[in-house]
Amino acid sequence: MKIPAALLPLFFSLAAFAQPFPEKPVRMVVPFPPGGGADALARLMAPKLAGTWKQQVFVENKPGASGHIGADFVAQSPADGHTLLMSSTASLTEKNVSQFAPVTLVSASPYVVTANPQVQASNVRELIALARANPGKLTFASSGTGAASHLCAELFKSMAKVDLLHVPYKGTGQAVTDLLAGQVDLLFAPSQAVIQHVRAGKLKAFATTGAGRSETLPDLPSVAESGLPGYEAVGWFGLLAPAATPKAIVGKLSADANRVLADPDLRARMQALGADPGGNTPEEFARFIREDQAKWAKLMREAGIKAE
């Protein structure tokens, strides 16, 4: 893979460092419990990065407060590039985004509108009709208040004018477990967390949440084409470092991560989970984060949502 032109000055400025980077094992913090999308992607990337760096890359789960406990841990870690955050939409807010240096977008993928098989609907139109006929009775799980899975559902509620009951969990893994058990009805989930269950017939999948059909899940219609025109909600995962990390190190992290994300084997593994592989420069990722936050901050204000 060619290194993006914007990364070249940062990449070559690493020559100014006397020590090679990384010079010790790298910790990739996932601010959610095992079993969710961020965890799955981190565990796919870690061995590939370890091979590139000739250093151990270990994944550490630090869940809590919709991802903010793990994010705070990374923000307060030494800014030397050896502690990274596998972030998601929920981990960053307008208050804490300045504590991080964006490295690269790992995946920006639509969520999947999933349901327990007992839910008496087979598509989005039928789901909306069912919800309108039973206001406040259908439940939807999320990985936490203010998390992307929550916000995707709130946007759906607002646009479809339906009343759904929110049941927050401490991570996607727990939410999926209860969805499978029929304890909750619906979940707007990262494809990585549910696609295996959908393919096994254990969950229903109604649609994806992007503007159009997903490249990795082309057989599923989008919500927008299924009865709710204009609906779009994309969840993302990305690597970030503490804010004071030297630009040269951030540049090397980004260049190496982009090489890994271009690896055919990794891309195939990500796509098998329904994740669209990403890859961009730190500057492009920073702009992406700003635009994404502005959209969700507006929804949270209008819906009166306060993240945990």
Summary of the structure (lengths in Angstrom):
residues: 308
radius of gyration: 19.2
end to end distance: 39.7
largest distance: 67.5
contacts: 1127
relative contact order: 0.21
helix: 44%
strand: 20%
